[in-house]
């Protein structure tokens, strides 16, 4: 039975029997290690791997098991410094699957309205099938630098394509008319010609602005012979047309007695 002498004033001692038990430990211990009971007897201690250093830093903990009830924070932390390698199950009560990830591995599961904010990216891609509108916009303001492939389902070439039409009654080699005028540089695409009877050999000349009555340069490599079924040529020696040029219909020969000659020159604005 252990005996404890207790002094209240440092002079007089009171004898208290049975106040202490015999606690024993290992022959050596780890500096700063927490002592823990060995067994259920309550009197034997053993060493541990959990350390508290002189600055109150705790290390060596494998698992921290907190059984406080929900509603009470299990940890109270003053520092806002990032904890490397701390892998938690929830962020502000939300599972990771609810967050978008930058690698695109987590898809949206419903419509997303970001409000009055901008989304910036290198590319925006829509994989919706043809027949479904891939882009919906409320604004009718012009979108600067937006380069589209189609306009109302048509390529730009269709809007750049122009035609110049020449019609002559009772055509002869002495007759020539202005078919059209290029208000920008252009490229000849084709020439079509037809007559009501006989044949007529035609060409389309490029003439300089202000010189409509001066012979110019043939666009076709060879004269096109118009007939009653229509003839087409796409072979040009001078396909490139300068801006502000006249297109003149010229006649070099005819057979029979045609009374109606129609020539259509098609070109694209560059």
HELIX and SHEET records of a PDB file:
HELIX    1   1 UNK A   96  UNK A   98  5                                   3    
HELIX    2   2 UNK A  156  UNK A  160  1                                   5    
SHEET    1   A 2 UNK A   3  UNK A   7  0                                        
SHEET    2   A 2 UNK A  13  UNK A  17 -1                                        
SHEET    1   B 2 UNK A  36  UNK A  37  0                                        
SHEET    2   B 2 UNK A  45  UNK A  46 -1                                        
SHEET    1   C 2 UNK A  51  UNK A  52  0                                        
SHEET    2   C 2 UNK A  58  UNK A  59 -1                                        
SHEET    1   D 2 UNK A  90  UNK A  91  0                                        
SHEET    2   D 2 UNK A  94  UNK A  95 -1                                        
SHEET    1   E 4 UNK A 161  UNK A 169  0                                        
SHEET    2   E 4 UNK A 260  UNK A 269 -1                                        
SHEET    3   E 4 UNK A 186  UNK A 195 -1                                        
SHEET    4   E 4 UNK A 231  UNK A 233 -1                                        
SHEET    1   F 4 UNK A 161  UNK A 169  0                                        
SHEET    2   F 4 UNK A 260  UNK A 269 -1                                        
SHEET    3   F 4 UNK A 186  UNK A 195 -1                                        
SHEET    4   F 4 UNK A 240  UNK A 241 -1                                        
SHEET    1   G 4 UNK A 177  UNK A 182  0                                        
SHEET    2   G 4 UNK A 245  UNK A 255 -1                                        
SHEET    3   G 4 UNK A 199  UNK A 208 -1                                        
SHEET    4   G 4 UNK A 217  UNK A 218 -1                                        
SHEET    1   H 4 UNK A 177  UNK A 182  0                                        
SHEET    2   H 4 UNK A 245  UNK A 255 -1                                        
SHEET    3   H 4 UNK A 199  UNK A 208 -1                                        
SHEET    4   H 4 UNK A 224  UNK A 226 -1                                        
END                                                                             
